[in-house]
């Protein structure tokens, strides 16, 4: 059976008001068009009812692109026939459609005025297929389901629903600055914000202590993977030097190093957000996973940010983050070894052996007053640079 294209179904978008739905659908189509163009796939895209049709001869390549476009619930390679041709086509193609399946069902979705109901057509087509193939009808557990969408006189047939990424079209929910370390959690948090329609601006705190700069290399490899999902929007990538801050924090208040570190990152992220029009800061923190992420510590850290701090992983277990990282494709890159000097390290070299777990805001304020915080922030911002063109 010759496939004519890929039917694209969206879900949450359909629940929006008419003006919002129109904007979101247009953006989804724009992202699809952009993704296909980047891969050199020629296609004609149309929007009918609550479906987007991608007419192309490069079905497999198109599906690989569509899987990375947010807003798509599922996609199905389809065959187009007219309503007048439907019964004849089913009769002639029944064995090809069913393949080696031992049982089947027919599901009809119908829009428009017809002399029959969806159930009438299901029974009619099911009877034709059963007569031609001798296969058993199973309405509860069929080995293969024949889906037929009837739109007035147009019919679209397909037998599989390939899951999409879901969510909302990238670019419909504004921009966010994502603090990304290159570890497992923060890329997953960034991806989840992309799934909710946010275009991301990755920001990396760079604090080398000799070695081969493998922490920066790991970050870049993660960004390359995230960029494959960032279809339809530019993704500027920034880094800044953070080592001078960590040296000062460890010297002044060793147990509070992690708290002071995060607060400085938030300040830099806020300034970058103001510059680029982002509306929030995103982190990979989740509750009580490490010492700096207790509820009390997060409360104190948040005070350094003028913008909302979003934590998509706040309730995740580590295994949930790992599973999603593997699905996204960032897991292996995030597991690259990081070295300092000649020795591999696990985690941050500046992390204290006994970090504070219940930080007191008044002590944090006191410690920051004893440091040239303004000077450190200015130095951090001076080091801020975009590296998008080098990735």
C-alpha positions in Angstrom: 0.0 0.0 0.0 1.5 3.3 -1.0 1.6 5.8 1.9 0.6 9.4 1.0 2.0 11.1 4.1 1.9 11.4 7.8 -1.2 12.5 9.8 -0.2 14.6 12.8 -2.6 14.7 15.9 -2.3 17.3 18.6 -4.1 17.2 22.0 -3.9 20.0 24.5 -4.0 22.6 21.8 -7.5 21.7 21.0 -8.6 22.7 24.5 -7.5 26.3 24.1 -9.8 29.2 23.1 -10.3 29.8 19.4 -7.8 32.7 19.1 -5.2 30.8 21.2 -5.7 27.6 19.4 -5.2 29.3 16.1 -1.9 30.8 17.2 -0.6 27.6 18.7 -1.6 25.6 15.7 0.2 28.0 13.4 3.3 27.8 15.5 3.2 24.0 15.5 2.9 24.0 11.7 5.8 26.5 11.5 7.9 24.3 13.7 7.1 21.2 11.6 8.0 23.1 8.5 11.3 24.3 10.0 12.2 20.8 11.2 11.6 19.2 7.9 13.5 21.9 6.0 16.5 21.5 8.3 16.6 17.8 7.3 16.1 18.5 3.6 12.7 16.8 3.5 10.3 18.1 0.9 6.7 18.1 2.1 3.4 19.8 1.6 1.7 20.7 4.9 -2.0 21.3 5.4 -4.3 21.8 8.4 -7.8 20.3 8.3 -10.1 20.1 11.3 -7.9 19.1 14.2 -5.3 17.3 12.1 -2.1 18.4 10.3 -1.3 16.5 7.2 2.3 16.2 6.0 2.3 15.0 2.4 5.8 13.6 1.6 7.5 10.6 0.0 10.1 10.5 2.8 7.9 9.0 5.4 10.6 7.5 7.8 12.7 10.6 7.8 9.7 12.8 8.4 8.6 10.7 11.3 12.0 11.0 12.9 11.7 14.8 12.8 8.1 14.8 14.0 9.1 12.8 17.1 11.2 15.8 18.2 8.5 18.4 17.7 6.6 19.4 20.9 2.8 19.6 20.6 2.4 16.4 18.7 0.5 13.6 20.5 0.9 11.0 17.8 1.6 10.6 14.1 0.4 8.0 11.7 1.5 7.2 8.1 -1.8 7.4 6.1 -3.4 6.4 2.8 -5.9 8.9 1.3 -9.0 7.7 -0.6 -12.3 9.4 -1.4 -15.4 8.2 0.4 -16.7 6.8 -2.9 -13.6 4.7 -3.3 -13.3 3.5 0.4 -15.1 0.2 0.3 -13.5 -0.9 -3.0 -10.0 0.1 -1.6 -10.6 -1.9 1.6 -11.8 -4.9 -0.3 -8.7 -4.8 -2.6 -6.1 -4.0 0.0 -7.5 -5.9 3.1 -4.7 -8.6 3.1 -2.0 -6.0 2.6 -3.4 -3.7 5.3 -3.7 -6.5 7.9 -0.4 -8.2 7.1 0.3 -11.2 9.4 -2.2 -10.1 12.1 -4.5 -12.7 13.5 -7.3 -10.4 14.6 -8.4 -6.9 13.9 -10.8 -4.1 14.6 -12.0 -1.1 12.7 -12.3 2.4 14.3 -14.1 5.2 12.5 -14.0 8.9 13.3 -16.4 10.9 11.2 -17.0 14.6 10.6 -19.6 16.0 8.2 -23.1 15.1 7.1 -23.5 11.4 6.0 -26.3 8.9 5.6 -24.5 6.6 8.0 -23.1 6.6 11.5 -19.5 5.9 12.5 -20.7 2.6 13.9 -22.4 1.7 10.6 -19.2 2.2 8.7 -17.1 0.3 11.2 -19.5 -2.7 10.8 -19.5 -2.4 7.0 -15.7 -2.2 6.7 -15.2 -4.9 9.3 -17.4 -7.2 7.3 -15.5 -6.6 4.1 -12.1 -7.3 5.8 -13.4 -10.4 7.5 -14.8 -11.7 4.2 -11.6 -11.1 2.3 -9.1 -12.3 5.0 -11.1 -14.7 7.1 -9.6 -13.0 10.2 -11.3 -12.7 13.6 -12.8 -9.4 14.7 -11.6 -8.5 18.2 -13.0 -5.3 19.6 -11.2 -5.6 23.0 -7.7 -6.8 22.1 -7.1 -6.7 18.3 -3.6 -7.4 16.9 -4.1 -4.6 14.4 -6.6 -1.8 14.3 -7.6 -0.1 11.1 -8.3 3.6 11.8 -10.5 5.5 9.3 -11.0 9.2 9.6 -13.8 10.4 7.4 -13.9 14.2 6.7 -16.9 14.9 4.5 -15.8 13.0 1.3 -12.2 12.6 2.3 -10.9 9.4 4.0 -7.6 8.8 5.7 -6.6 5.3 6.6 -3.8 4.3 9.0 -3.0 1.3 11.2 -0.5 2.7 13.8 -0.2 5.6 16.2 3.4 6.5 16.8 3.7 8.5 20.1 4.9 12.1 19.8 6.5 14.2 22.5 3.2 15.9 23.6 3.2 19.2 25.4 2.8 22.6 23.6 4.6 24.0 20.5 8.1 25.3 21.3 8.0 29.1 21.4 4.4 29.5 22.6 5.2 30.0 26.3 8.1 32.6 26.2 11.8 32.3 27.0 13.5 31.0 30.1 17.2 30.9 31.2 18.2 27.4 32.1 21.1 26.8 34.4 22.6 23.6 32.9 25.6 21.9 34.5 25.8 19.0 32.0 24.9 16.5 34.7 21.8 14.3 34.5 19.1 16.5 36.0 19.5 20.0 34.6 19.2 18.9 30.9 16.0 17.0 31.8 14.6 20.0 33.5 15.4 22.1 30.4 13.7 19.5 28.1 10.6 19.5 30.3 10.3 23.3 30.0 10.7 23.0 26.2 7.8 20.5 26.3 5.7 23.2 27.9 6.4 25.5 25.1 9.3 27.5 26.4 12.3 28.3 24.3 15.4 27.9 26.4 18.6 29.9 26.9 21.2 27.5 28.4 23.7 29.1 30.9 26.8 27.2 32.1 28.8 28.3 35.1 32.4 27.6 34.1 34.8 26.9 36.9 37.9 25.0 35.6 40.7 23.9 37.9 43.1 22.6 35.4 42.6 19.3 33.5 41.2 19.0 30.0 38.1 21.2 30.4 36.0 18.1 30.3 33.2 19.8 32.3 32.7 22.3 29.5 33.0 19.6 26.8 30.3 17.5 28.6 28.0 20.6 28.7 28.6 21.2 25.0 27.7 17.5 24.1 24.5 17.8 26.2 23.6 21.1 24.4 24.1 19.4 21.0 21.4 16.9 21.9 19.0 19.4 23.4 19.4 21.5 20.3 17.9 18.6 18.2 14.7 19.0 20.2 14.7 22.8 20.0 13.0 22.9 16.6 11.6 26.1 15.3 13.4 28.5 17.7 16.9 29.9 18.0 18.8 28.6 21.1 21.5 31.0 22.2 24.0 29.4 24.6 26.0 31.3 27.2 28.8 30.5 29.7 30.4 32.6 32.4 33.5 32.2 34.7 32.5 31.1 38.2 35.7 29.9 39.7 36.6 33.3 41.3 33.3 33.2 43.1 33.8 29.7 44.5 37.2 30.6 45.8 35.8 33.6 47.6 32.9 31.6 49.0 35.0 28.8 50.3 37.3 31.2 52.0 34.6 33.2 53.7 32.0 30.5 54.7 33.0 27.0 53.7 29.8 25.2 54.8 27.7 27.8 53.0 29.6 27.5 49.7 26.8 25.7 47.9 24.2 28.3 49.0 26.3 31.2 48.0 27.2 29.5 44.8 23.6 29.0 43.7 22.6 32.6 44.7 25.4 33.9 42.5 24.3 31.7 39.6 20.7 33.1 40.0 22.0 36.7 39.9 23.9 36.1 36.7 20.9 34.2 35.2 18.6 37.1 36.1 20.9 39.6 34.4 21.0 37.5 31.2 17.2 37.0 31.3 16.7 40.8 31.5 19.0 41.2 28.5 17.3 38.6 26.3 13.7 39.0 27.5 13.4 35.7 29.4 10.7 35.5 32.1 12.0 32.9 34.5 15.1 30.9 35.6 15.0 27.1 35.4 17.1 24.7 37.4 17.5 20.9 37.8 17.1 21.0 41.5 14.7 18.6 43.2 13.6 18.4 46.8 16.2 16.9 49.3 18.2 15.1 46.7 21.4 16.8 47.9 22.2 18.9 50.9 21.8 22.2 49.2 18.2 21.3 48.0 16.5 21.0 51.4 13.3 23.1 51.5 15.0 25.6 53.9 18.0 26.0 51.6 15.9 26.4 48.5 13.9 29.1 50.3 17.1 31.0 51.1 18.6 30.5 47.6 15.4 31.8 46.0 15.7 35.2 47.7 18.6 36.1 45.3 16.4 35.9 42.2 14.0 38.6 41.1 12.5 36.3 38.5 10.5 33.1 39.3 12.7 30.0 39.7 11.1 27.0 38.0 12.1 23.5 39.1 10.4 20.9 36.8 12.1 18.0 38.7 11.1 19.1 42.2 9.2 15.9 43.0 11.2 13.5 40.8 13.2 10.5 42.1 16.7 10.2 40.7 15.6 7.1 38.8 12.8 9.0 37.1 15.3 11.7 35.9 17.7 9.0 34.6 14.9 7.3 32.7 13.8 10.5 31.1 17.5 11.4 30.3 17.8 8.1 28.5 14.6 8.8 26.5 15.7 12.3 25.6 19.2 11.1 24.6 21.3 13.2 27.1 22.1 10.4 29.6 25.4 9.2 28.0 26.7 12.7 27.4 25.8 13.6 31.0 27.9 10.6 32.2 31.1 11.7 30.6 34.0 11.7 33.1 35.0 15.1 34.4 38.6 15.7 35.5 40.5 18.3 37.4 44.3 18.3 37.0 45.0 14.6 36.3 42.3 13.1 38.5 38.7 12.4 37.8 36.2 14.0 40.1 32.6 13.3 41.0 30.5 16.4 41.5 31.8 19.9 42.2 35.4 20.4 43.4 34.2 23.3 45.7 31.6 21.3 47.5 32.2 21.2 51.3 32.5 17.9 53.1 29.7 19.0 55.5 27.5 21.5 53.7 24.8 23.3 55.7 21.4 21.8 55.3 19.3 24.5 57.1 20.8 27.7 56.0 19.8 30.9 57.9 19.1 33.9 55.7 20.6 36.3 58.2 23.9 34.4 58.1 23.9 34.3 54.3 23.3 38.0 54.2 26.2 38.5 56.7 28.6 36.4 54.7 27.7 38.1 51.4 28.3 41.5 53.1 31.9 40.3 54.0 32.6 39.6 50.3 32.9 42.0 47.5 29.7 40.6 46.1 29.1 43.5 43.7 32.6 43.1 42.3 32.3 39.4 41.9 29.0 39.8 40.1 30.5 42.4 37.7 33.4 40.1 37.0 31.0 37.2 36.3 29.0 39.3 33.9 32.1 40.6 32.1 33.0 37.0 31.5 29.5 36.1 30.2 29.8 35.2 26.5 27.7 33.5 23.9 29.2 30.3 22.4 26.3 29.2 20.2 28.3 29.7 17.0 31.0 27.2 18.2 28.6 24.3 18.9 
